[in-house]
Amino acid sequence: MATQERAIGTESQINIALAQDTRELSEVVVTALGIEKDTRSLGYSTQQIKADQISQKSEPNVLSSLQGKVSGVNITNSSGLPGSSTNINIRGITSLQGSNQPLFVVDGIPISNDLDRSLGGAGLGSLGAAQTSNRALDIDPEIIASINILKGPAAAALYGSRAAAGAIIITTKSGGSANKKLEVTGTSSFNIQNVYGLARLQTDYGQGTNGVVTTTGGLGDIYTASGLSFGPRFGTTPTLANGLLLTNGNQLPYQNYPNNIKEFYRQGTIWTNGVNIAGGTAEQNVTLSVNNTNQKGITQNSELTRTNVTLGGNTKLLNKLRAGGSINFVQTDQTGVLQGNNGSAFATLSNRVPRSLNLQGNPYIDPVTGANQYFSGVENPYYSLTQNPTTSSLTRFINVANLGYEATPWLKIDYRAGLDTYTDRRKQVFAIGSVRQPTGQVQDQVFYRSEFNSDLIVTAHKDNLFFEGFNASLLVGQNVNQRRFQNIASQADNLTLPGFYNAQNGSVFSNGTGESTSLRRILGVYSQLSLAYNNYLFLELTGRADQSSTLPVANNTFFYPSATASFVFTDALKISSDIFSYGKIRANVSKVGRDADPFVLATTYSSASQGNNVSSIQFPFTANGTNYPGFAISNTIGSNTLTPEFTKSYEVGTNLGFFKNHLNFELTYFYTRSENQILPVTVAASSGFNARYANVGRLDNKGFEGLMNLNPIRTSNFRWDITANFTRIKNEVISITEGVTSSSVNGSAFIGSVPSFKVGQPYGVIIGNALPRVQPLNAAGQPNDPQYVGKYIINPTSGSFDTGIPNSVIANPNPLWQGGLTNTFNYRGVELSFLVDAKYGGELLSFTNASLKGSGNLYETGINRDAPRIIPGVIANGDGTYRPNNIQIDAQTFWGASGGLQSQLNVYDATVYRLREVSLGYSVPTGLLSRTPFGQIRLSVSGRNLYFYAPNANFDPDVNTQGAGNIRGLEVQGAPNTRNYGVNLRFTL
């Protein structure tokens, strides 16, 4: 409310009526280093998400729960399987080969959000592996009090190079608001999951090719026939010619099983239960939380169990000392299934499950030998699920300790230390007879990560420093960050006993067995000067210098500054209006450095093989009872002259409030330029190497963010709130290095569809073979006939597409814009909230849809199948002119031509509009609870991913098989998304 002033006269009684304050109410948010600041003082854009926006929303992954709620942030799930990783980028991509994931900070301590990938066997790398979690999954949404997103380098400057891609600041719940009493909060949620977003399939044609189903000898063994669905139409009269009449006179069982793929998926469940015990005041408090999540996924052998135990507290001592800390224990166990092309359940579902196959009714495993029972060379999807699982058991501790000393009313000293450490034990097994590893295999891996972080911070603050209304704060700090990584892998091949998945059961151990370790440190010093005049003009200057162990000694210390300013002009100009309530302009400029990965300063050696495609030796090898180790030099030359990558950022924005702050806007424009990228640059093959590390390349981002908060109705009984966000980012690769215009993004990829960065293109475009089209000019430079320009060029012999054009951009995964709209209604304890979000533009290459086309299963392949087809296009006449294509081809040839896995015709517009989240809750009036032990009771129902509309895709395009990382826009026969429904209970005692 606004301050009221009245002159004191002779009245014996003075009546004062509270008046609405038309200025924006002060809001305190947590910024870098856990520093709390008034939002009006910030010269950069941040966005805060409160606990009730992510709690009990039918989503156990805290990152996924942010989808559609934050401007400037792009979040994509890899699939709907339990524990599948989630990619998050803030304000686009700023590093060509480094990590573009933001820094995660919990209670002031940086923690790991790394994704440690497994291998999928058969040389598929991570493309064929089970989807594992990036470690933000270990954070339970129920223990979070707030999340603040620091979007630009200026906002996260004090965190240094670790926060070059932004920062996610998470504050957990404490007992500081319990008003001295001990409060117990219980939560329980139950959700069901159903597969959602599958493409529509045809139901008119079954197994076979060219209208015939041919079994060996005509005896009806369906697994000796083709696994495609280009056979006879259902209801066709059986004959020997079409294969439906067998040579023994019997008829081949041949009927439509319309749900044989849909019924492969089961209904998943998510149970979440927790209790939080908290008590104390802001100065003395303690909290204990125990939460458990148990999720059974939409396929067999897809499960996740997570247990979180957190104990924390704070106290203020008599000698001006403040102490606090927390211990967070996490146990996350995950079981996953293989994905990717060839030898995974999802690959088989898309290309070798005919519409006439009783998938659920036929055995998938030989009861005697344990062998796979299915088409030759193809793994039964149930066999893949049950016989080739991946298991992970992760134990994690996040420990935080802090100590503060208030030396004087204006000077305080704080020290904070934290240790985040986890060990992830994984096992991937391949049964004897599996497609990827026919002789059987056991992979055992142990991932260990440990991160120690400490900050010593001295803060001085003085109000009215030189004159009335001039306030100043000076912060000086020192940081130590150490990260240790170890991966030990054991691979046992050629198993002896079926079903015994112990490494001792193998007979070959030289493939994939090894160890990798790294240790890196950053020492940093930083300072921040904050100035304020009359609480409407603010200036903040920061500077940080880091010394990194991964850079050459001569270049391992680098400095980067930032400056931010904000001006609340409605206060300065004394603007008082019921229409225009609040106005602030802000701007910042910043620079942030990024160091190198470990081991790029020198050329390294590793265990390897020597030879060629005729004969080779894999080290180590054994001969005549003697073991011979061997190491080969890396194909990439290290560099001892590397310097840090640098990103420069410029941002301007405004905050505007109207109608007594019932309507608020936050608008931001930003531009970032990332240079001196640390990349492996191609060198001449005659050197004996493939590449060398160097500082090259430039990557630019510019964009606009908008956030709106509207309160159309606010009465004593009813409230309606609307929140909308909008983001548009344009990204471009400006340069790589002299003579190089394109290079591939780090990670596994298929030849023919390579995620890349290409000069003049947005980051992450997929490069492959483009279908040839008639260009405006012919080879002689003369204009082509305008009616044929842009038409596909058809092969005059086959009637299919002519030879593709290699090294062409076939897909761009970057959306043109994205946004979200949340409506919340509250009436007498009943609250209804729903979130609608959209991504417009961007493209996705779908291997699943390609396979469904080529196998004759996709709905479109059944339309007018018996009619001949002509691919729209032209045929070259040989003299530089063209004629319309008139070559007829059958349906199987037509769909085979467009169904190649990496065909440009399988690139889909990823535009999607989605009803992301709905919740309906009721809080029992406190008056009804007065005679019970309960302080609060809230019941709610929730739903997630309830409906989507993709105007240019026949499936849900909001997936990315690679999950967290720089590769985007690839759906490589992974699992689909899910639709979730749940009921929730929350109560306090």
DRENLUM-793090 format. One record per residue (C-alpha): x, y, z. Coordinates in steps of 0.02 Angstrom, whole numbers, plus 32768, in hexadecimal, padded with zeros to 4 digits. Example, Ala and Ser with C-alpha at 12.3 -4.5 7.8 and 13.67 -1.06 7.14 Angstrom:
REM DRENLUM-793090
82677F1F8186/82AC7FCB8165/
This chain:
REM DRENLUM-793090
800080008000/803680B47FE9/807981208077/7FF7819E80B7/802882438109/7FB282B28170/7FD8834F81D0/7FB78341828A/7F3E83C582C7/7EC783D38358/7E608339832C/7E5082B983B5/7E3D822E8333/7E8E821A8287/7E4A819C8209/7EC2815C8185/7E8680F380F1/7F048081809F/7F1F80AB7FE8/7F57803B7F5A/800E80597F2B/8014806E7E6F/80CE804B7E68/81117F9B7E4F/811E7F3E7EF1/81D07F107F1F/81FC7E5C7EFD/829A7E0B7F3B/82EC7D867ED0/83867D1B7EE6/84117D497E6D/84C57D107E54/85217CCE7EEE/847B7CC37F49/84707D807F5C/83BF7DBE7F76/83927E5C7F17/82FC7ECA7EF9/82C27EB07E46/82B97F6C7E27/83767F777E3A/839C7EF37DB7/83E57F2C7D12/83C97E847CC0/833B7E0C7CA1/83157D7D7D17/82797D167D34/82437CC37DD3/81DE7C237DDD/818B7C007E84/816F7B5A7ED9/80B67B4D7EB0/80DD7B5A7DF6/81407AB77DF3/80FE7A557E88/808279C67E6A/807179E87DB0/807A79337D72/813379497D46/81C179017DB1/824B79587D4C/82677A0A7D86/82A97A417CDC/821279FF7C7E/81A07A577CFA/81E67AFE7CBC/81B07AE47C08/81477B727BC4/815B7BDD7C60/81FC7C3E7C43/82297CB77BB9/82D27CA27B65/82DF7BEB7B97/82CC7B577B20/82AA7AAE7B72/82947A0A7B13/827B795B7B57/82CF78C87B03/8233785B7B1C/81AE78297B9A/8214779B7BE7/824177A67CA1/82E078067CBF/82FB78387C0A/836A78D07BFC/832D79817BDE/83867A057B79/83827ABA7BB4/83CE7B527B5F/83C17C057B99/83C67C8A7B11/84027C137A8B/84AB7BC37A6A/854D7C1D7A96/85D27B967A81/85F17B3379E2/86357A987A39/862D7ABC7AF3/859B7AA27B69/85067B157B50/84AA7ADA7BEA/84957B5D7C73/84EA7B517D1B/847D7B087DA4/84907B517E52/84377B097EEB/843B7B727F89/84D27BD17F49/85377B397F13/85557B097E5C/85237A567E39/853679E07DA6/84B179D37D1F/852079647CB4/84DE78DD7C44/855178457C48/852477E37BAE/852877277B9C/855076C97AFC/84CA766D7A99/853575E37A4F/855B75BA7999/85B7765E7981/851976C67997/8561772C7A27/84E477917A8B/8468778E79FA/843D76DA7A24/844D76E07AE0/83C476E97B61/8394779A7B90/83EA77C87C32/83D078627C9D/842979057CA8/8440791E7D60/83C479AB7D7C/834A791B7D86/838E78F77E35/833F79977E77/829379747EBF/821679FE7E90/81C379EB7F3B/825A7A307F99/826A7ACD7F2D/82337B767F71/825C7BDA7ED5/82BD7BD67E32/830A7C737DE9/834A7C6F7D36/83DF7CE07D14/83D57CF37C58/846A7D587C1D/85247D637C43/85087E037CA6/848D7DAE7D1A/85027D1C7D3B/85A77D7A7D31/85DE7D557DE3/85D87C9A7DC0/865C7CB07D3A/867E7C3B7CA9/860F7BB27CF2/85767C1D7CCD/85A17C527C1C/84FD7C027BE3/84957C4C7C71/84687C097D1C/83D67BB47D73/83D27BEA7E2A/83717B727E99/83457B9C7F4C/83047B0C7FB6/82847B168041/82BA7B4180F1/82627B518197/82757C0E819D/81BB7C2F8184/81787BB48203/815E7C3B828A/81BD7BDB830F/814A7B458308/81727A9C82C2/81117A818221/80FC79DC81C7/80CC79DE810F/809A794080B7/8088792B7FFB/8049789B7F93/8029788D7ED8/7FF478027E64/7FFD78167DA7/7FDC77A77D14/803577B57C6D/7FF877857BC2/805D77877B22/8030781F7ABB/806378677A14/807277C979AB/805677DA78F0/7FB4779778A8/7FC676ED7851/7F69769D77C0/7EF7760777E1/7ED375C87731/7F6E75667700/7FD574E27757/807874867748/80D0747076A1/811A74CB760C/80CC74FF7567/802374BB759E/8065740D75C6/809573B9766A/811573327642/814572B576CA/81CE723676AF/818571A07654/80DB71EF7665/80CA719D770F/809272367771/8129725F77DF/810C731A77E3/81BC733E7822/820172FC777B/819D737E771C/81BC7437770B/819F74A177A5/8155752F773F/809D755B772F/8090755F7672/803274BA7669/7F8074937633/7EEE74FE766C/7E8F74B476FF/7DFA745276BE/7E50741E761C/7E21737175DD/7EAD72F7760C/7F0F72B07578/7FB5725D755F/7FE972F774FB/7FCF73727589/801272F9760C/7F7572F67677/7F537243763E/7FDD71D07679/8022713D7618/7FD470C57695/7F287108766C/7F14716C770D/7EFA72277713/7F7D729A775F/7F3772EF77FA/7F2D73A177B9/7ECD74267815/7EE374D8784E/7F2D74F678FB/7F0C75B27903/7F5975CA79B0/7FEF755779A6/806675EB79B6/7FFE76537A2E/7FE775BD7AA2/80A375A57AA9/80A176377B21/805A76237BCF/800C76A17C44/809376F07CAF/8082772D7D61/80D977AE7DCF/80CC77A57E8C/811578357EEE/810E78407FAC/816978B38022/816E790480CC/81C079A58102/81DD79D481B7/820D7A8981D3/82157AFE8266/82617B9E82A4/82707C528273/82D37CB181F2/83697CAD8268/835A7BFF82B2/830E7B758249/831C7AC08218/82CE7A568190/82C9799E8166/827F795D80C3/826878AC8087/821E78917FDA/820C77FA7F6B/81DB77ED7EB4/81B577457E64/819177447DAA/816776B27D39/817376E67C84/810E76C57BE9/8175762C7BB8/81B075957C17/825875AE7C6D/8249766B7C70/824876A37D25/8289772B7D96/829677327E53/82D777CF7EA9/82EA77EB7F63/831B78957FA8/834978B6805D/83767968808E/83A979A88139/83CE7A60814D/83D07AEE81C8/84097B9D81F2/84327BF48294/84697C9F82CF/84E67C9A835D/85017D1B83E5/85AE7D4D83A7/856C7D958302/858A7CF182AA/850B7C9D8238/851C7BE88209/84BA7B75819B/84C27AE28129/846B7A5080DB/8489799B80AD/842B79598017/842F789F7FF2/83EB785E7F4C/83D877AB7F13/839E779D7E5E/838676F27E0F/835676E57D59/833176577CE1/832B76837C29/831876347B7E/837D76457AE0/834C76C27A5B/838876F379B0/839776A77904/83A775E978F5/839C75727988/832A75D979F7/827375C17A1F/8244766B79D7/82A0764A7934/824575A5791D/819C75F37946/81B3766F78B8/81F575FC7830/81CF75447852/8125753278A6/80A8750D781B/7FF575407839/7FC274887830/803D745078B6/7FFA7417795F/808F746379B9/804974467A66/800C73957A42/80AB734B79F8/814073127A61/81DA73827A58/825A730C7AA5/828372557A87/825871FB7B2B/82E771817B14/837771E67ACD/834272937B06/835D72D37A54/82FF73637A05/8264732B79A3/823B73A27917/826673CE7864/831673A27830/839274257867/830C748878C3/82F8748D797F/824B747279C7/821E75127A25/81EE74AE7AC0/829474527AB9/82EF74F97AB4/828F75387B4C/82A3749F7BB8/834D745A7B86/83B974F57B67/839675707BF5/840175FC7C39/840676197CF5/844C76AD7D55/846176C37E10/849877707E45/84C577A97EF5/84DB78637F0C/850378DC7F98/84F079997F8D/853779E8802A/85357AA18052/85827B0080E3/85837BBB8100/85C57C2E8185/85A77CE88195/85EC7D708207/85A27E1D8219/863D7E808246/85E17F26824B/85327F5E8218/857A7F88816D/85FB7EFD8155/85DF7E42814E/86487DAC811F/86007D0C80D7/864E7C6580AE/85F37BDD8051/86347B31801F/85DE7AA47FC7/860279F67F86/859A79A17F01/85D178EF7EE3/858078587E93/85A877A87E58/8540775B7DCE/8552769F7DB5/850C76617D10/84F775BC7CB9/84C3759D7C06/84A674EA7BD2/848A749A7B28/844773EB7B29/849673657ABE/8436736D7A1B/841074277A21/841F7484797D/849F750379B3/850D74887A10/84E673D679D4/856B73877A44/852F73E67ADE/857E74747B3D/858A74C07BEB/85BA75767BFF/85E075B37CB0/8601766B7CCB/862176D87D63/861077947D51/865477FD7DDF/864678B97DEA/8677792A7E78/866D79E77E7E/86AF7A507F0D/86857B087F12/86AC7B8E7F93/86907C497F9B/86D47CC88015/86707D698006/86877E10805E/85F97E8C804A/85F47F428080/85537FA78078/8532805B80A6/849380BF8092/849C817B8079/855581688057/85848217801C/84DB8267801C/8425823E803E/83E081B57FCE/848681757F8C/84A380BF7FBE/853880537F92/856B7F9D7FA5/86137F517F80/862C7E967F74/86D67E427F66/86E67D867F58/87557CF37F34/871F7C4E7EE7/876B7BA07EDB/871A7B1F7E6B/875C7A707E4F/870B79EA7DE3/874179367DDC/870278B47D61/872477FB7D4D/86D877787CDC/870B76C27CEB/86C4764E7C68/86CC75917C57/868975397BBD/867B747C7BB5/865574327B0A/863073827ACD/85CC73467B62/85D3728E7B8E/853572707BF4/848D72BA7BC0/843A73267C44/84D573397CB2/850273F17CA7/85A573F97D03/864474377CB1/869873927CDC/8621733E7C61/867973917BCF/871173557B6F/874873F97B1B/876B74947B83/87D575037B13/874475617AC0/86FE75F67B1E/875C75D37BC1/87B976677C06/87BE76FF7C76/87B577BB7C5F/87D5783B7CE7/87E378F77CF3/880279797D79/87E97A327D5A/87EE7ACD7DC7/87BA7B817DBB/87F77C067E34/87957CA77E29/87907D527E78/87007DC97E5C/86B67E6D7E93/86117EC67E81/85EA7F7D7EA2/85327FA97EB1/84F9805E7EB7/844980A17ED1/8402814F7ED3/835A81717F25/832480C07EFE/830380E97E48/83AF80F17DF5/8422805B7E01/84CE80307DBE/852A7F8E7DD7/85DC7F657DA0/86297EB77DAD/86CF7E6C7D82/87117DBC7D90/87BA7D6E7D6B/87C97CB17D59/88627C437D53/883D7B9D7CFE/88A27AFD7D03/88677AC97C55/88BB7B5B7BFC/89757B787BD9/89D27BCB7C67/89F37C657BFF/893A7C7C7BD9/88E17C2C7C6C/88AE7CCD7CC4/88247D327C75/87BC7DC77CAD/870B7DF47C7D/86A17E877CB7/85EA7EB97CB1/85867F577CCE/84CB7F657CEC/845B7FFB7D06/83A380147D2B/833880AF7D3A/828A80B17D87/8251814C7D2A/81A1814F7D73/81EC816D7E1F/827181E67DE1/81F1824E7D81/816D82397E08/80F081F17D8E/805481C17DEC/7FC8817A7D83/7F4580F37D92/7F6980C77CDC/802780CA7CD5/806280867D7C/811780557D68/81A3806D7CEB/825780327CEA/82DB802B7C63/83767FC07C74/84127F957C13/84AF7F307C28/854E7F007BCF/85BA7E6D7C02/86447DF87BCF/865D7D487C0D/86E87CCB7BEC/86E47C0E7BD9/87777B997BEF/87A37AFB7B90/87787A467BB2/880079DD7C05/888C79927B9C/88847A007B02/892B7A577B22/899379C17AED/898279337A71/894C789A7AD3/896177DD7AC1/88DD77587ADB/88C8769D7ACA/889B76787A16/88A476017984/891F75FA78F5/88FE75B67847/887D75C677BE/87DC75767780/883A74D77751/889574B977F4/88A975177897/88E67504794A/8886754779DF/88F475787A72/890F752F7AEE/891B74817AA4/896073DD7AE3/89D7736B7A82/8A2E72D17AC4/89F472F97B72/8A3E73A97B71/89D674487B79/8A0A74D37B03/89C675817B27/89C976087AA3/899B76BF7A92/897E772C79FC/898D77E779EC/88EC784A79DD/88B078867933/889C7935797C/893179A479A4/892B7A007A49/89597AB77A5A/89BB7B0D7AE4/898E7BBA7AA4/88D27BB47AC1/887B7C4A7B0C/87CD7C4F7B5C/872C7C5C7AF8/86D57D027B16/861F7D357B08/85EF7DEC7B04/853C7E187B2D/84D27EB57B1B/84247EC37B63/83A17F4B7B71/82F37F3D7BB8/82637F8D7C12/81E67F617C9A/813C7FB67C8D/80A57FB17CFF/7FF67FEC7CD5/7F4E7FFD7D2D/7F927FF87DDE/80087F6B7DA9/7F7A7EFA7D73/7FD77EF17CCD/80957EE17CC6/810E7ECA7C37/81C57E997C37/82167EAF7B8C/82CA7E857B62/833A7E8B7AC8/83E47E367ACE/84797E177A5E/85097DA17A81/85A87D837A20/86137CEB7A48/86C57CE97A04/87697C8B7A15/870C7BE67A19/87797B527A4A/87647AD779BA/87BE7A477965/87E77A9078BA/88017A1E7824/88B67A0C77E7/890279BD774C/88FD78FE774E/89B478FD771A/89DF793A77CB/89A978937812/892078E67878/886B7914785B/885D79B578C0/88B17A2D7939/88697A9479C6/88657B5079A9/88077BEF79D9/87977C117945/86E27C33791A/865A7CB07945/85A57C907975/85227D197987/84797D1A79DE/83F97DA479E4/834B7D9B7A26/82B37DE57A78/825D7DAC7B17/81B67DE37B59/815D7DBE7BFC/80AF7DFA7C2A/80507DEC7CCD/7F987E1D7CCC/7F1E7E1D7D5C/7E747E417D09/7E0D7E1D7DA4/7E3D7E2A7E5A/7DB67E287EDF/7DAB7DE57F8F/7D697D3E7F4F/7DA67D2F7E9C/7E4C7D497E44/7E7E7D2D7D8F/7F357D357D5E/7F7F7D287CB1/80387D107C8C/807C7D0E7BDC/812D7CFD7B9A/81777D0E7AEC/82247CEB7AA5/82707D0579FA/83297CDE79E0/838F7CE67941/84327C867942/84B97C8878BC/85657C3B78A6/85CD7CCD7866/86737C74784A/86D27BD67874/87837BE47830/87D97C08778B/87A97B877709/87267B337778/866E7B5B7760/861D7AC977BB/86437A4F7847/85E179CD78A9/859E79E57959/85EC797779DE/858C78D679FA/8551783B79A0/8500784E78F6/84DA77EC7858/8533780E77B5/84B17867774C/846078C777D9/84E779227838/84BD79AD78B6/85367A377887/85677AEC7895/85777B4077EC/85AB7BF277C3/85157C5E779D/849C7BE177EC/844F7BCF7899/84AB7B5B790F/84807AA2790A/843C7A937859/843779E07818/849F79C2777D/847979347706/844479107654/83C3798A7611/834A7952758B/837E79A174E5/83117A2E74A4/83137A997409/83787B36742E/83517BE573EA/83EB7BDB7379/84307B467319/84E67B11730E/85047B907283/84C07C1D72EC/84227C2C7287/83777C3872DC/83117B9972E7/825A7B9272B8/82027BEA734B/81787B66734F/81F97AE1737B/82657B4273F6/825E7AF174A1/82177A4D7460/826579A77493/82D679577411/82A078A373EF/830C781373B4/82CF77E77304/82F2772E731D/82A5770A73C7/8224779373D2/826677BA7480/82CC784E74BD/8372786F7468/8418786874C5/841978D8755F/8487796F7579/8503794B7606/853779C47690/84937A217689/84317A6B771A/83957A017728/83537A3677D2/835E7AC8784C/832C7A9978FF/83217B4C793F/826F7B8C795B/82407C357917/81E77C6479B8/819B7C147A52/81247C4B7AD9/80B57C187B69/80117C547BB5/7FD87C287C65/7F2C7C4E7CAB/7F0A7C397D65/7E5E7C4D7DB6/7E467C4C7E71/7D9A7C4F7EC3/7D817C2C7F7C/7E0C7BAC7F87/7DEA7B5D7EDD/7E797B7A7E63/7E7A7B4F7DAA/7F187B687D45/7F457B3A7C94/7FDD7B587C26/7FDD7B5E7B69/80837B6D7B0F/80C07B717A5C/815D7B5B79F6/81547BA27948/81CF7B6978C4/82677AFD78D1/82777A54787E/8289799F78B3/82D0790C7851/826978747882/82B377C67868/8215777A78B1/81A377CA7831/821D779C77A7/821676E677DB/815876E877E9/815077277737/81CC76AB76F1/81797619774A/80CB7646770E/8085766177BC/8066771D77BB/7FB27750779D/7FDB77AF76FE/8029771476AF/7F8076BC76AD/7F227742764E/7EFE770D759A/7F88768E75A8/7F55762C750D/7F5C76C5749D/7FFF76EE7440/805C778A7474/80C37810741F/813C7872748A/811E792C7469/81BA79697410/82157979736C/828D79127303/8329795E72B7/8329795371F9/83E6795771EB/83EB79FE7191/83D07A6B7229/83137A65721C/82957A037281/81EF79AB7266/816B797972E5/818478CE7333/8109784E72F0/815577AB7331/80DC77447396/811976E1742C/80BF767274A9/809876A4755C/8125763F75A8/81A676907537/815A773B7556/815F772E7613/820876DA7610/824C776F75B1/820C77E87636/822B777776CB/82E8777476D1/831E77977783/837F78337757/8313787176CA/82E7792876C5/823278F076B4/823978B47768/8261796177AB/81C879AA7801/81987A577838/81A37A4C78F6/811E7AD17916/80B17A9579A5/802A7AE17A14/800E7A897AB8/7F9F7A837B4F/80367A687BBD/7FEF7A687C6C/7F487A6D7CC8/7F287A687D83/7E8B7A787DEB/7E9C7A847EA7/7E367AA47F42/7E797AE37FE7/7E0B7AB5807B/7DDA7B5380DC/7E3F7B66817B/7D9D7B7D81DC/7D6D7ACA81B7/7E167A8E81F6/7E157AEB829B/7DE37A5082FD/7E5C79DD82A0/7F1879C882AB/7F287A0A81FA/7F607ABA81D2/7F407AAB8118/7EF97A2A80A1/7EFF7A3C7FE5/7EBC79BF7F66/7EDF79D17EAD/7EDC79797E06/7F5B799E7D80/7F8179737CCD/8015798C7C5B/802979877B9F/7F6E79717B8E/7F5F79A77AD9/7FCE79E07A4B/7FB37A1F799C/80407A12791E/7FFC7A56787A/80897A127810/80B979707867/805278D37884/80A978B0792A/80E3791179C2/8181796D7986/81B579A97A33/823879207A4A/82F479137A33/834278667A3F/83ED78A87A71/83A379017B08/8410797F7B62/849E79C07AF7/84C37A247A5A/847179AB79DF/83BC79D979BD/833B79B67938/835578FA792C/82D378777958/833677D7793F/82B477517965/82A4777B7A1C/8211776F7A93/817977E27A81/813478617AFC/80B078407B80/800F788C7BC0/800678947C80/7F7178A07CF8/7F7D78A67DB5/7F2D78C37E5E/7F8A791E7EE7/7F7C793B7FA2/7FD879BA800E/7FBB79D680C7/80117A25815C/800E79F78213/
